[in-house]
């Protein structure tokens, strides 16, 4: 009887510790995070002169950023993104390096959704930025710099309290126009448009796991 009682007490203690850990894990949020992701991109056709267009799927896309949460549900993020895309079959040959810097507002609606598993979180992010498009080769003089607006959705899966894997679907809308190209041939290989990104990455806590409220 004593053996069984000790056995039950041990199981009860483990369950209590496990439940307590789960509660802490689900409520804690890191104030500072570093984010790194890679993936692919699609530049919209309206960003090129007539007769010029890029492949539907282009590699690579690389995003690097740092995020700070003021509260559990909202914060800010500063990030840099690099994309390369090239011509599709039937288009004049070109390659373009497209990079951007964005300051974004971050909103985490996970606590309000209620249906996601404990280790999952959703992140909405949006904000203004600056885009830099530079064709490679002898088209390098057709580089462009213009403003953009970025909006995206991230889905995070926490491996532990400090590290999570995530995917990000984002659209970078270029606040620009092709009217600068006249005649059209002067704009061959240049890009004044928007980019759709899908990336997969890792987020690492820089400040430990803590309550942000």
C-alpha positions in Angstrom: 0.0 0.0 0.0 2.8 2.4 0.9 4.5 1.6 -2.5 1.3 2.3 -4.4 0.8 5.6 -2.5 4.3 6.7 -3.3 3.8 5.7 -6.9 0.6 7.8 -7.2 2.2 10.8 -5.4 5.0 10.7 -7.9 2.7 10.6 -10.9 0.6 13.4 -9.4 3.7 15.5 -8.8 4.9 15.0 -12.4 1.5 15.9 -13.8 1.4 19.1 -11.7 4.8 20.1 -12.8 3.9 19.4 -16.5 0.7 21.4 -16.3 2.5 24.3 -14.6 5.2 24.2 -17.3 2.6 24.2 -20.0 0.8 27.2 -18.5 4.0 29.1 -18.2 5.1 28.2 -21.7 1.8 29.4 -23.2 1.8 32.7 -21.4 5.4 33.8 -21.7 6.6 36.0 -24.5 10.1 37.2 -25.4 10.6 40.9 -25.6 13.4 40.7 -28.0 13.8 38.3 -30.9 16.1 37.8 -33.8 14.6 36.4 -37.0 16.2 34.7 -40.0 14.3 33.2 -42.9 14.9 32.0 -46.5 12.5 31.2 -49.3 11.3 32.3 -52.7 9.7 35.3 -54.4 7.5 36.4 -57.3 7.8 39.9 -58.7 4.6 41.3 -60.3 4.6 41.7 -64.0 3.5 45.3 -63.9 6.9 46.2 -62.5 8.6 45.5 -65.8 8.4 47.2 -69.2 6.3 45.6 -71.8 7.6 42.3 -73.1 9.8 41.8 -70.0 8.8 39.5 -67.2 10.4 37.3 -64.5 10.0 33.7 -63.6 7.0 32.8 -61.4 9.2 31.3 -58.7 12.6 32.8 -58.0 15.4 32.0 -55.5 16.7 33.2 -53.1 14.8 35.4 -50.8 16.5 36.1 -47.5 15.0 38.1 -44.6 16.9 39.2 -41.4 15.3 41.2 -38.6 15.0 42.0 -35.0 11.6 42.3 -33.1 10.7 44.0 -29.9 7.4 43.4 -28.1 6.1 46.2 -25.9 3.2 44.0 -24.7 2.3 40.4 -25.2 0.1 41.3 -28.2 2.0 44.1 -30.0 5.4 45.4 -30.8 7.7 46.6 -33.6 10.1 45.0 -36.0 13.0 46.3 -38.2 14.1 44.0 -41.0 16.1 43.7 -44.2 15.2 41.5 -47.1 17.1 40.5 -50.2 15.6 38.9 -53.3 17.0 37.9 -56.7 14.9 37.2 -59.8 15.6 36.5 -63.4 13.8 36.5 -66.7 11.4 33.8 -67.7 11.5 32.0 -71.1 10.4 34.4 -73.9 11.6 37.5 -72.1 14.8 39.5 -72.8 17.6 38.2 -70.5 18.1 40.0 -67.2 18.8 39.4 -63.5 17.8 41.8 -60.7 18.9 42.2 -57.1 16.0 43.6 -55.2 16.5 44.5 -51.5 14.4 46.4 -49.0 14.4 47.8 -45.4 11.2 48.0 -43.5 10.0 49.3 -40.1 6.9 47.4 -39.1 4.2 47.2 -36.5 3.7 43.7 -35.1 0.4 42.3 -33.7 0.0 38.9 -32.1 -3.7 37.9 -32.1 -3.1 34.4 -30.8 -4.7 35.0 -27.4 -7.9 36.2 -29.0 -8.2 33.3 -31.5 -8.4 30.5 -29.0 -8.3 27.6 -31.4 -4.6 27.2 -32.1 -2.5 24.5 -30.4 -0.5 25.7 -27.5 2.8 25.9 -29.3 1.5 27.8 -32.3 1.3 31.6 -32.6 0.2 33.9 -35.4 1.9 37.3 -36.1 0.5 40.0 -38.3 3.1 42.6 -39.4 2.9 45.7 -41.6 4.9 48.9 -42.2 6.6 51.3 -44.6 10.1 50.9 -46.1 12.5 51.6 -48.9 13.1 49.3 -51.9 16.3 49.1 -54.0 16.2 47.4 -57.4 19.5 46.9 -59.3 19.8 44.9 -62.6 23.0 43.0 -63.0 25.4 43.0 -65.9 25.5 45.8 -68.4 22.0 46.9 -67.3 23.3 48.2 -63.9 22.6 51.8 -64.7 18.9 51.1 -64.6 18.8 50.8 -60.8 15.8 52.2 -58.9 15.0 53.3 -55.4 11.4 53.8 -54.2 9.1 53.6 -51.2 7.1 50.5 -50.3 4.4 49.2 -48.0 4.8 45.7 -46.6 2.1 43.5 -45.1 2.5 39.9 -44.0 1.4 37.0 -41.8 3.6 34.7 -39.8 2.8 31.3 -38.3 5.2 30.2 -35.5 5.8 26.8 -33.9 7.7 26.9 -30.6 10.4 24.2 -30.2 11.1 25.5 -26.7 10.8 28.8 -24.8 13.7 30.4 -26.8 13.4 29.0 -30.3 10.6 28.8 -32.8 10.3 27.8 -36.4 8.1 30.0 -38.6 6.8 30.6 -42.1 6.0 34.1 -43.4 3.8 35.1 -46.3 4.3 38.8 -47.2 3.5 41.3 -50.0 5.8 44.3 -50.6 3.8 46.9 -52.5 6.0 49.3 -54.5 4.9 53.0 -54.3 6.2 53.6 -57.7 5.4 53.6 -61.5 6.9 52.6 -64.8 6.4 56.1 -66.2 10.0 56.9 -65.6 11.0 54.7 -68.5 10.9 56.6 -71.8 11.8 55.2 -74.2 10.9 51.7 -72.9 14.2 50.2 -73.9 16.0 52.3 -71.3 14.1 50.4 -68.7 15.1 46.9 -69.9 15.9 44.8 -66.8 14.9 47.4 -64.3 12.1 46.8 -61.9 9.6 49.3 -60.4 6.9 47.1 -58.8 5.8 44.8 -56.1 7.1 41.5 -54.8 5.3 38.5 -53.2 7.5 36.5 -50.7 7.2 33.1 -49.0 9.9 32.3 -46.5 10.7 29.7 -43.8 12.9 30.5 -40.9 13.9 30.5 -37.2 13.1 33.0 -34.4 15.5 33.1 -31.4 14.8 34.9 -28.1 17.5 37.5 -27.2 16.1 38.4 -23.9 14.9 35.2 -22.4 11.3 34.1 -21.9 9.3 36.6 -19.8 5.9 38.2 -19.4 5.5 41.4 -21.5 2.4 42.7 -19.7 
